[in-house]
Amino acid sequence: VRGVWVVRGTLADPDSIRLMVERVSAAGFNTILVQVRGRGDAMYRSRWEPPSHVLPGGAGFDPLEAVVREAHARGLAVHGWVNTYLVSSPWILSEDPRHMVNARPDLLAVPRDLAVELYDRPAQDPSFLQALIDHARASEESVEGLYAGPANPEVGEHVYSVWMDLLDHYPLDGLHFDYVRYPGADYDYSRGALDAFRTWLRPLIGEDESRVLDEFTELNPLAWVEQRPGAWDEFRRRQVSTLVERIYLGAKKRRPDLLVSAAVFPDPEDAFGTRFQDWRGWLERGIVDVVTPMAYTAVDSVFEEQIRGAIGSAGAGWRVWSGVGAYQNTFDGAVQKVEISRRLGAGGVILFSYDWLVSEGSAPGGGAYLPAFGDRVFSGR
């Protein structure tokens, strides 16, 4: 697999779609992962979510349909790239009343810093959402924006519906999870998640301890999670894995030939312990076909260690596509990452991102990167 992630801005115009497909095809790529759900919105005709703000009003075309048509005509595989729990930038918020941040702020993940403050506050109170926005803006170096809460069944149902809608209406070759994790260990402390944890844990610890913790909760809403931190982490981890499994089984029932992949944190311990993203478990259980470790580093030894470890966890090289952060590397550095991946036996490489590769900031820039890269690493393949 010789792939590239394509961020949704490139899909906003039919001409930019055609140019993108022409460029990646000419350079020797054979797979494109297009961002069809960026921030709880749609770059396609969705039954469930509003159009992305990057689409001009009255665009009159279906970006995903155009990508599939253009790419398949050139023999390129198209994978829909779906951002799972990340639903909004903290700075650019949808004005559409149908968007989750506007219609259902109660489904948003709450950071621990705001847990007590927001526990009894109605989610429809404008100050509830504003508190989450302000916190996300103040934390932008560590958190990408507003997330949906994985423990809420309605969130899982909604994301599942998004995937099935894509499968029912587009002849995609694959679907690709991204942001299928918690933003960090200090999320989700929403009331709904805390209540769900108590319901889950209660039969496991017995009536006596449950009664004591219920009494403490009247003074401290975090009593249960503070007394049982290990169980709290396992509960959060299970929320993500349960959704991955449900979507995988639903997708395969509809399309057994569909390839389901996931972009994952390259350090499995960090992914497991602080993001609650158990991608090694997903591989072992067979609920994803392929993982793409986002090994975004310029250091060859670090990259090699991360990809080697992922292949070891997968048990087969074809189940790992190396994620190469081209923007963090020199041109030669990115080429070297491909060579390392091949030597290790990875099933492919995915470059992040097309949009950067054709920007003036890349070197060589202005559209020269892709053909030069193809000549160096894809020639004859």
TORTOR-992878 format. One line per field, with one value per residue (C-alpha): residue number from 1; residue in three letters; x, y, z. Coordinates in pm, whole numbers, padded with zeros to 5 digits. Example, Ala and Ser with C-alpha at 12.3 -4.5 7.8 and 13.67 -1.06 7.14 Angstrom:
seq: c(1;2)
type: c(ala;ser)
x: c(01230;01367)
y: c(-00450;-00106)
z: c(00780;00714)
END
This chain:
seq: c(1;2;3;4;5;6;7;8;9;10;11;12;13;14;15;16;17;18;19;20;21;22;23;24;25;26;27;28;29;30;31;32;33;34;35;36;37;38;39;40;41;42;43;44;45;46;47;48;49;50;51;52;53;54;55;56;57;58;59;60;61;62;63;64;65;66;67;68;69;70;71;72;73;74;75;76;77;78;79;80;81;82;83;84;85;86;87;88;89;90;91;92;93;94;95;96;97;98;99;100;101;102;103;104;105;106;107;108;109;110;111;112;113;114;115;116;117;118;119;120;121;122;123;124;125;126;127;128;129;130;131;132;133;134;135;136;137;138;139;140;141;142;143;144;145;146;147;148;149;150;151;152;153;154;155;156;157;158;159;160;161;162;163;164;165;166;167;168;169;170;171;172;173;174;175;176;177;178;179;180;181;182;183;184;185;186;187;188;189;190;191;192;193;194;195;196;197;198;199;200;201;202;203;204;205;206;207;208;209;210;211;212;213;214;215;216;217;218;219;220;221;222;223;224;225;226;227;228;229;230;231;232;233;234;235;236;237;238;239;240;241;242;243;244;245;246;247;248;249;250;251;252;253;254;255;256;257;258;259;260;261;262;263;264;265;266;267;268;269;270;271;272;273;274;275;276;277;278;279;280;281;282;283;284;285;286;287;288;289;290;291;292;293;294;295;296;297;298;299;300;301;302;303;304;305;306;307;308;309;310;311;312;313;314;315;316;317;318;319;320;321;322;323;324;325;326;327;328;329;330;331;332;333;334;335;336;337;338;339;340;341;342;343;344;345;346;347;348;349;350;351;352;353;354;355;356;357;358;359;360;361;362;363;364;365;366;367;368;369;370;371;372;373;374;375;376;377;378;379;380;381)
type: c(val;arg;gly;val;trp;val;val;arg;gly;thr;leu;ala;asp;pro;asp;ser;ile;arg;leu;met;val;glu;arg;val;ser;ala;ala;gly;phe;asn;thr;ile;leu;val;gln;val;arg;gly;arg;gly;asp;ala;met;tyr;arg;ser;arg;trp;glu;pro;pro;ser;his;val;leu;pro;gly;gly;ala;gly;phe;asp;pro;leu;glu;ala;val;val;arg;glu;ala;his;ala;arg;gly;leu;ala;val;his;gly;trp;val;asn;thr;tyr;leu;val;ser;ser;pro;trp;ile;leu;ser;glu;asp;pro;arg;his;met;val;asn;ala;arg;pro;asp;leu;leu;ala;val;pro;arg;asp;leu;ala;val;glu;leu;tyr;asp;arg;pro;ala;gln;asp;pro;ser;phe;leu;gln;ala;leu;ile;asp;his;ala;arg;ala;ser;glu;glu;ser;val;glu;gly;leu;tyr;ala;gly;pro;ala;asn;pro;glu;val;gly;glu;his;val;tyr;ser;val;trp;met;asp;leu;leu;asp;his;tyr;pro;leu;asp;gly;leu;his;phe;asp;tyr;val;arg;tyr;pro;gly;ala;asp;tyr;asp;tyr;ser;arg;gly;ala;leu;asp;ala;phe;arg;thr;trp;leu;arg;pro;leu;ile;gly;glu;asp;glu;ser;arg;val;leu;asp;glu;phe;thr;glu;leu;asn;pro;leu;ala;trp;val;glu;gln;arg;pro;gly;ala;trp;asp;glu;phe;arg;arg;arg;gln;val;ser;thr;leu;val;glu;arg;ile;tyr;leu;gly;ala;lys;lys;arg;arg;pro;asp;leu;leu;val;ser;ala;ala;val;phe;pro;asp;pro;glu;asp;ala;phe;gly;thr;arg;phe;gln;asp;trp;arg;gly;trp;leu;glu;arg;gly;ile;val;asp;val;val;thr;pro;met;ala;tyr;thr;ala;val;asp;ser;val;phe;glu;glu;gln;ile;arg;gly;ala;ile;gly;ser;ala;gly;ala;gly;trp;arg;val;trp;ser;gly;val;gly;ala;tyr;gln;asn;thr;phe;asp;gly;ala;val;gln;lys;val;glu;ile;ser;arg;arg;leu;gly;ala;gly;gly;val;ile;leu;phe;ser;tyr;asp;trp;leu;val;ser;glu;gly;ser;ala;pro;gly;gly;gly;ala;tyr;leu;pro;ala;phe;gly;asp;arg;val;phe;ser;gly;arg)
x: c(00000;00138;-00098;-00151;-00389;-00593;-00733;-01086;-00990;-00868;-01213;-01399;-01376;-01416;-01105;-00885;-01017;-00927;-00583;-00521;-00612;-00400;-00098;-00104;-00169;00116;00351;00284;00056;-00222;-00435;-00589;-00741;-00982;-01113;-01488;-01568;-01340;-01514;-01852;-01952;-01960;-01772;-02042;-02420;-02484;-02809;-02675;-02451;-02435;-02195;-01847;-01787;-01511;-01773;-01897;-02267;-02472;-02170;-02404;-02166;-02078;-01705;-01677;-01866;-01628;-01321;-01441;-01528;-01197;-00981;-01142;-01108;-00731;-00719;-00670;-00825;-01031;-01063;-01297;-01106;-01342;-01248;-01432;-01460;-01308;-01609;-01503;-01217;-01220;-01178;-01401;-01738;-02023;-02316;-02544;-02805;-02781;-02416;-02349;-02193;-02512;-02778;-02635;-02369;-02457;-02276;-01943;-01651;-01571;-01216;-01150;-01080;-01446;-01604;-01734;-01827;-02038;-02175;-02508;-02518;-02776;-02599;-02839;-02722;-02498;-02232;-02188;-02064;-01871;-01679;-01574;-01473;-01269;-01091;-01011;-00871;-00654;-00533;-00478;-00117;-00233;-00596;-00717;-01062;-01399;-01455;-01768;-01785;-01715;-01916;-02244;-02440;-02587;-02239;-02160;-02492;-02430;-02080;-02199;-02472;-02217;-02007;-02302;-02434;-02101;-02100;-02459;-02406;-02042;-01832;-01538;-01243;-01192;-01285;-01027;-01066;-00889;-00916;-01063;-00946;-00985;-00802;-00611;-00633;-00812;-01126;-01426;-01556;-01902;-02192;-02316;-01980;-01946;-02297;-02227;-01910;-02099;-02358;-02084;-01877;-02152;-02214;-01839;-01767;-02075;-02342;-02138;-01866;-02122;-02326;-02020;-01917;-02270;-02254;-01921;-02060;-02305;-02001;-01767;-01896;-01558;-01565;-01608;-01332;-01092;-01141;-01120;-00876;-00772;-01131;-01201;-00924;-01044;-01399;-01287;-01073;-01368;-01586;-01351;-01289;-01660;-01733;-01446;-01574;-01933;-01839;-01602;-01866;-02133;-01904;-01799;-02158;-02239;-01911;-01691;-01428;-01400;-01066;-01100;-00793;-00710;-00459;-00309;-00059;00273;00370;00133;00185;00094;-00202;-00324;-00257;-00340;-00553;-00741;-00671;-00591;-00485;-00274;-00587;-00783;-00530;-00530;-00910;-00936;-01157;-00940;-00764;-00476;-00324;-00133;00102;00145;00523;00570;00936;01248;01461;01510;01584;01264;01060;01211;01147;00783;00710;00899;00697;00369;00453;00541;00206;00019;00186;00198;00355;00056;-00149;00071;00093;00364;00239;00509;00491;00646;00612;00854;01116;01344;01271;01552;01428;01082;01238;01440;01126;00980;01294;01289;00925;01003;01299;01085;00814;00534;00232;00251;00325;00085;00221;00076;-00036;-00110;-00204;00139;00324;00188;00224;00494;00623;00733;01073;01064;00736;00467;00369;00725;00744;00508;00668;01016;00911;00752;01068;01278;01068;00783;00950;00885;00650)
y: c(00000;00338;00588;00946;01113;01390;01655;01777;02121;01962;01809;02139;02194;01957;02098;02043;01686;01614;01768;01569;01239;01317;01409;01109;00868;01011;00985;00614;00611;00355;00446;00767;00817;01109;01290;01250;01332;01596;01760;01596;01702;01558;01585;01372;01354;01247;01140;01217;01522;01869;01957;02067;02439;02409;02344;02660;02724;02564;02375;02144;01849;01550;01557;01189;01079;01289;01140;00784;00845;01012;00773;00449;00559;00562;00240;00404;00263;00507;00480;00703;00865;00913;01119;00927;01119;01457;01666;02031;02273;02499;02802;02726;02600;02497;02733;02457;02373;02005;01979;01785;02078;02277;02007;01778;01939;01676;01420;01604;01478;01677;01726;01642;02010;02088;01769;01905;02243;02094;01789;01950;02214;02153;02088;02322;02612;02813;02834;02454;02453;02775;02622;02331;02566;02787;02486;02343;02677;02703;02345;02359;02240;01906;01867;01906;02036;01915;01540;01331;01112;00746;00613;00760;00497;00768;00866;00509;00474;00796;00702;00356;00516;00740;00438;00237;00537;00564;00194;00196;00480;00475;00198;00256;00018;00081;00287;00434;00519;00826;00989;00662;00731;00963;01295;01206;01047;01352;01292;01196;01314;01407;01321;01064;00886;00890;00750;00480;00380;00336;00120;-00093;-00133;-00179;-00554;-00617;-00478;-00572;-00387;-00281;-00094;00047;00186;00359;00506;00631;00818;00976;01074;01310;01516;01433;01329;01171;00933;00618;00693;00808;00493;00260;00424;00097;-00002;00350;00319;-00025;00105;00385;00150;-00083;00197;00255;-00112;-00193;00067;-00054;-00410;-00317;-00110;-00376;-00649;-00424;-00319;-00674;-00793;-00538;-00557;-00858;-00728;-00388;-00312;-00155;00033;00265;00544;00482;00628;00460;00393;00111;00171;00538;00449;00186;00371;00736;00735;00410;00294;-00077;-00128;-00431;-00591;-00495;-00676;-00983;-00999;-00939;-00630;-00420;-00541;-00292;-00037;00270;00385;00760;00737;01108;01154;01258;01010;00690;00473;00583;00525;00180;00079;00185;00010;-00303;-00318;-00274;-00554;-00776;-00702;-00756;-01089;-01011;-00722;-00674;-00561;-00255;00056;00293;00646;00888;01250;01400;01749;01655;01516;01634;01488;01235;01161;01070;00851;00673;00603;00421;00215;00122;00016;-00205;-00364;-00444;-00595;-00345;-00377;-00018;00345;00637;00992;01281;01470;01539;01894;01962;01776;02010;02328;02586;02493;02147;02096;02058;02246;02377;02035;01913;01690;01418;01344;01359;01125;00885;00877;00794;00532;00410;00384;00044;-00069)
z: c(00000;-00104;00050;00150;00393;00230;00464;00395;00265;-00058;-00108;-00106;-00482;-00782;-00949;-00644;-00620;-00981;-00939;-00621;-00784;-01090;-00877;-00644;-00930;-01141;-00842;-00800;-00498;-00508;-00204;-00075;00268;00240;00546;00511;00874;01015;01310;01357;01006;00657;00328;00166;00158;00515;00675;01020;01021;00866;00585;00684;00715;00451;00184;00014;00051;-00223;-00355;-00543;-00552;-00339;-00256;-00168;-00477;-00687;-00518;-00566;-00931;-01016;-00813;-00925;-01286;-01227;-01030;-00691;-00375;-00167;00209;00406;00694;00988;01294;01563;01890;01800;01699;01701;01691;01998;01772;01473;01587;01363;01351;01227;01492;01394;01491;01811;01997;01944;01955;02224;02442;02702;02481;02503;02710;03023;03159;03521;03595;03523;03658;03988;03845;03565;03745;03838;03565;03289;02961;02778;02995;02756;03026;03011;02652;02701;02990;02768;02489;02720;02868;02524;02409;02718;02661;02286;02311;02449;02335;01977;02059;02184;02201;02228;02538;02454;02750;02627;02430;02207;02094;01997;01816;01627;01513;01412;01202;01031;00929;00804;00610;00430;00350;00227;-00019;-00141;-00302;-00069;-00054;00315;00618;00852;01221;01355;01699;01818;02171;02466;02437;02752;03093;03236;03025;03033;03366;03243;03470;03223;03218;03597;03635;03375;03558;03884;03710;03553;03869;04126;04067;04065;04413;04613;04807;05111;04924;04682;04970;05118;04783;04722;05053;04960;04619;04784;04889;04601;04256;04184;04482;04276;04026;04297;04501;04200;03954;03791;03722;03596;03339;03231;03198;02969;02763;02714;02581;02289;02217;02228;01962;01742;01764;01693;01390;01258;01278;01128;00844;00762;00764;00496;00308;00388;00146;00314;00480;00826;00949;01237;01288;01632;01876;01795;02157;02259;02630;02600;02378;02626;02951;02880;02564;02641;02287;02311;01952;02030;02175;01865;01646;01870;01871;01498;01522;01293;00980;00981;01217;01106;01383;01348;01381;01321;01394;01208;01405;01208;01514;01689;01374;01326;01686;01668;01338;01438;01761;01576;01334;01627;01789;01462;01397;01024;00835;00606;00906;00961;00746;00860;00920;00802;00916;00603;00747;01027;00790;00517;00177;00221;00571;00443;00174;00439;00644;00344;00304;00674;00643;00347;00520;00824;00608;00673;00450;00335;00410;00446;00425;00620;00437;00072;00159;00310;00034;-00232;-00027;-00077;00269;00160;00006;-00287;-00273;-00502;-00633;-00700;-00392;-00511;-00849;-00695;-00417;-00663;-00873;-00567;-00393;-00614;-00953;-01104;-00826)
END
